[in-house]
């Protein structure tokens, strides 16, 4: 099968979150299974052109009101020579820092034009290289317009045999802009309503992608149901219910080459379910790096997160509301945090560090430190308001670190709640998104750590033996592709 992945991100070239990991991992897996897969993304400023091969001749792209001229570069994915990655090069759109924005302008004012150029460019690329896919798989709002263009424009030209699939990695981001931006899309005004682009008097990229795709996927089965509700639908629940028979939830896999305690070169000692000695070494190093008391008997709770409301930061850190201070003041625990985001939260974390000797944080992101926290912690805390799939709870289980999570989305699909009677489970779960619920669940984990050591050991080993396979996910995507072709 010929499959074109259209995305704003793909590792190792451009990344802001899990989208980039998922796109590349799925494409590599499908390619290794024998399918003809290609990825197209923008050539951002930080992607070095000297490391890429430029295709001959310019490429005209009919985005906006005047045809734009772009260059096209290509390379092969590291570790998978069969997988070609193409880059649309346009200095005016992509020759800047940031994928979607920068600190002073978190959402670039011309994003509608920038990502319309990507989506139109995907079709022009296929024409340029003489390769026409069976499936165009668009990822998130920034690529969603490609499916509207496929259904309403290009299918009547050279893409009559192509079906469209959209993957929603996070419904909270939809690409909503003023109606004034519609001309930037390079579409006839008749499609403003006709292609379901109009939303609340403006435009909505994700909405037109959902309405236009043959099949809609998201990154966990539970999240696929949550987005059909008023609470979890972010205004798209009615459309998603109407398209319910076309919606599928497919759990993301895990890249076990990058996240595997048996071979991880970023941690001070490797270990496995058969020999856990290395985990104790990692814990001691984690305590040392964060300036905590080096005591193997005190449980360490780790957090690696974006400091954003979705992640439950208010319930954990907010002044006079969050439970972090009480947790560290009332319980014999240690707590470490790695993250950056909202300024108020960064400031409050620094205040908490000054008050609590058993709480330490690193503001920013550090890949090596994120591996150390996963390996060295006893528990990993994820109090998300919603979580389409989540990766850190998966990494935690693989590293023998027990996740403490809210029962939502992919967290509910991956973590098995602790049963105090039998000792079964792979983590600790709660339902209400309140500071008291989080406090009590951490307390439950602390009780088990000190009083049910055999249960904790069994849970760790059970989590480390869990399998989160991209091969399994890829097989389910292939079923979706087959159904999309039938529906076309």
N, C-alpha and C positions, 0 to 999 in steps of 0.2 A: 504494500500500500504506500502511496506517496502522501506525505504529511508535511504541511508547512506550519511551523509554530511562529506566530506573530506576537511579539512581546516587547515591552519597554525595558525589560531587564533579563539578563541571563548570566550566571556565573561562568567563567571568572571575569567577565567583561564589565558588567554594570550590576550593582546590587544595592537595594535599600532594605530588603527583608527576605522572607521565605519564598516569595514569588520567584526570584532569580534562581534559587536552589531547585525549586520544583520544576521549572521549565527545562533546565539543563539536564536534570536527573531523568525526567521522563523521556526527553528526546534521546539521550544516550541509551537508555534501556530499550526503547523501540528500535533504535538503529542496530543495537547488538542482536535484536531478535530478527533482523533481516529486512526491516522496512526502510524505505527511502525517505529519510527525514531531513529537513532543512529548518534552520532558525533564521529569522530576520529581526534585527533590532536597530535602533539608531546608532550612529558612530558618534558617541559623546566625546567631549573635549579630551578626557583623560584616557581614551582608548588610542593607543599609539598607532598611527597609520603606517609607520615604517615597518611594523610587524605584520602587516596585512598585504594581500595581493589585490591591486586595483584592477577591476574589470575594464576592458577597453571601451572608450566612448562614454559620453554623458547619458543620463537617464532623465527623460522628461516626466514630471509627476503632476497630474491635474488637480492638486489641492488648491484651495483658495480660489480667487477669481482670475488668476493668471498662472499659466503653467510654470512650475518651478523646475530648475535644472539641478540635478544632484549627481554625485559620483557614487559608485558602488564598490565596496571592498569585500573581500572574503577571506576566510581562513578555515581550518578544521579544528574541531573541539579537542582540547588536550586529552589524550587518553582514548580518543575515539576518532580515528582518521576518516571513518566513513561519514561522519556527521559534519556537514558544511554549515558554517555560520556566515551570514551576509550582513553587511552594515550599510545603511543608507546614510550618506555623508552630505550634510547641508549645514554650512557654517552658521548661517543666520538662525537656524532652529536649534542645532545641537552643539555648536561650538562654544559652549559655556559650561561653567561649573554647575553641578546639580542635574538630577534627572527630571524632577518635577518642579523644583524650586530651590531657593537658597535661603539662609536665615532671614535676610531682609525682604524676601519675596517668596514665601513658602509655596505659592502656587503661581507659576509664571503666567502673566496675563495672556500670553499667546499660546498656551497649551492646546487650545482647540485646533489651531493651525499646525502646531508641531506634531501632534499625534494623528491628525488627518493626513499629514505628509507621510507618516509611517504607514498608515493603512492603505492609502492609494499606492504608495511605493511598493507595498508587498505584491500587488497585482502587476505593476510594471516590471518588477524584478522577475517574476515568472515569465513574462513575455520576453524579457531581455535574454534570459538563459534558455528559453525554449523548454520549460519544464512546468507542467500544469498538474497541480496536486489533486488527489481525490478528496482530501480533507484540508480545510484551513482551520486551525485550532488557535483561536484568539484567547489571550490571557488578560483578564481584568479590564477595567474601563478604558485604559489607554490604548488597547488594541481592539476594543469592541466594535468600533466603527467599520472595521474590515468586514464584519458579517452583514452589516446593513448595506455596505457597498456590494458585497457578493450577491445578496438577494435582489437588490433593486437596480443595480447598474451592471456589474461585470458578468453576471450569470448569462445575460443576453448577448454577451460578446464572446469571449474565449473560454469561459469557465462554466459551461453548461454541465459538465460532469463533476463539479466540485460541490461538496456539502460543507456546512459550517458548524463548528462546535465552539462554545464559549465556556471557559472555566472561570468561576467566581472565586477568587482567593480571599477576598475580604469585601463584603457587600457595603461596608461603611464608607468605601471610596467609590464614587460613581461617575466622576467627571461631569459635574453640573456647572453650566455657565449661562451667561445672558443670551437671549435671542439674538443680540447684535453679533454674536460670534458665529451664527449659522453660515454666513457666506464663506467663512474660513474653511468649511468642510468640503467645498468643491462639489456640492450637490444641488440639484434643482429645488427651488422653493416648494414645489409640490410634494416633496418628500419630508418637509418639516413635520407635517402631520401624518403623511402616508407611510413613513418609515418609523413611526413611533419615536421620533427624536424629541418632540415637544414634551416638556414636563414643567408644570407650574409656571407656564409662560416663558420658560427658557429652554435650554437643550440639556439632554442627559445621555452621555455616551453609553453607559452601561445598559440603560433601559432599551435603547435601540438594538444593542447586541443581544440582549435576552429575547426581545421580540422577534429578531431576524434569524437567530440560529436554529438549525434543525434540532440540536440537542444542547442542553445546559448542564454543566457539571459544577460541583463544588467539592471542597477538599475533605469532607467527612460525611458519613451518613446522617449523623445527628444534626449537623449544621444544615444539611439539605432540607430537613424538616423545619428547623428553627426559622429559616429565612422566609418561609411561607406564612409566618405569624406576624401580627401587628407589632409585637414586641421586638422581634428579630429581623423584620423585613426592611427597615429603613425606607419605608414608602414604596418598596418594590413587591411587597407581599401579595397584593392583588394580582399583579402580572405573573408572579411566580406560581400562585395557585392556579391561575388560568392555564399556565404551561406545565402544570404539575406532572403530566404523563411523560414529559420530556426531560424532567430534572432527575439527575443522578448524583449521589454522594459517593465519592471514591477517596478513601483515606490515602494521604500522602505516604510515601515510603521514607526510608532513612538512608542517607549515604554512609554506609558502614566502612567506607574507605577513609572518610574524614572523621567519623565519630565511632570509635571502637577502642575500648580501653586496652585491648590486647596488643594493638599496634600503634597507638596514639603517641607520636613523637613530641607532642606539645605538653605532656604531663611528665612529672619527675620520675614516675615508675609505672610500668604497665602492669596489668593484672587481668584475671579472668574469673569466671564463676568457680573454677577448680582451684584457683590459688588467689586469695584476696589480699595477700600481704602488701601488694603495691598500693592498694587503696588507703591503707593506714599511712603510708609514706606520703601520699598525695594530701591527706588531711593535715598532717603535720606541716607540710610546706605551705598549704593554704593558710593555716593559722599564723605561720611565720610571716608570710607575705603581707597579711593584713594587720600585723601587729597585735594579734590576739594571744591569749595564754595558750601555750602548746600543751594541751591536755587531751589525750585520746578519749577520755571518758565523757567529755562534754559534747553534746550533739551540736553540729554546725548546720545552720539553715542558710541555703544559698538562693540568690535571686539574680537572674540575668534578664534584663527587660528594657524595652522602650518605656520611658517614664511618660506614659500617655494614659488618659482616662480609661480607655478600653482595658488596660492591664490591671485595673483595680488598685491603682496607686493611692487614691484617696483613702480607701479602706485600710491601707497599710501605713501611709505616711502623713496624711493631712493633719495639721495642728488641731488639737483638741477633739479630733474625730478618729483618726487612724489608730490602730492597735499596736503599732510597732514599739512605741515607748513602753507600754504595759507589758508586752511580751518579754522584752529584754530586762525590764526592771523586776518582774515577778517570777521569771523562770530561769533555771540554771541552763542557759543556752548561749550560743554565739550566733551572730547573724552577719552575713556579708552580702553586699549588693554591688552589681556592676550594671551601669546603665546611664542614659542621658535622655533629656527631653524637656518637659515643661519646667520653666525657670523656677516656679514656686516650689516644685518638688525637689529639684536639685538643691535649692537653698535650705529647705527643711531637712533634707538628709544630712547636710553639713551641720546644722544645728543639733540634730540627734546624735551625730558622732561626738560632738563636744560634751554631751551629757551622759553618754552610755559607753562604758569601757568595753562592753561585749558586742558593740555594733560598729562595723566599719564598712566603708563604701569606696568605690572608684567611680568617679563621674566621667563618663566617656565610654568608649568601646575599645576592648583589647581582646583579640581573638585567642591568644594564648591563655589569658586570664579566664576567659569563658570556659575553656576546656578544664582548667585547674579547678574552677568552682564546681563544675559538673562532677569531676572525679573526686574532689576532696570533701565535698559536703555529704552529710548524712541524709538531709532532706532538701527538696527544692520546692519553692513556693511560687504558685501561679494562680492568684485570685482574680482571674479575668472576668470581666462583665460578659464578654463573648469571645470565643476563640474558634475560628473556622476549622483549623486543624491543630496547630501548635506543633512545635518541634522540640522545645526544651524538655517537655515532660517525657518525650520519647528518648531523647539523649540521656535524661536522668535515669530512666529504668535500665537502659543498656549499660550505664556506668554504675549500677548498683546503688543509686541515690533515689530515695523514695519521694515521689512527687506529692505535694499537697495542692489540690486543685479544686476549682469550682466545677460542678457537674454541668458542663455546657459544651456544645460543639464537639470538636475532636478530642477534647479532654475526657469527655464522657465515653468516647469510643475507644480510647486507648488505655485508660487507667482502670484497674479493677479495685474497688473499694475494700478496705481492710475489714475482715470479719474477726472480731475479737474472740469469738468462741472457737473458731477453727484455725485461725492464723493465716487464712487464705487472703489473697489480695496482692496488689503491687503498689498501692499508695493510699492516700487519705482524701476523701471527698466531702464537700459541703454544698448546700443548695443556695441558701440566702446570701446575697451579696451585701453583707453587713460586716462591720468590724468585729462584732461579737461572735458571729459565725466563724470568721477566720481565726480569731483568738482561741475559741474553743477547739477548733480542729487542730491547730498547732499544739494546744495543750494535750489533746488526745494522742498526737504523735509523740510528744515528750513523755507522756505516761508509758506508752508502749516501749519507747527506747529504754527507759530505766527499769521497767517491770516485766516486759515480754520480750526479752532478748532473743529467744528462740524464734519467735514470730518475725522479728525484724530481720534476722538472718535469712529465714525462709523467703520472706518477701523480696529481699534483695536478689537472691538467687533466681527467684521466679521472674523478676523483672529483667534480669540480665539474659535470660533465655528466651525472652519475647522476640518475635520476628516481625519486623516492619519492612516488607519487601517492596521495592519498586517493580520487580518482576510481576508480583501479584497485581499491583496497581495498573501496570501497563496492559495486562490481559483484560482488565475491566474497561480501560479506555478503548481498546480495540473493539470490544463489544459495542461501546457507545458509537464509535466511528461507523461500524457496520449498520447500526440502526439509523444513524444520520443519513447514510447513503440511501437506505430504503425509504426514509421519509422524504428525501429530496424529490 
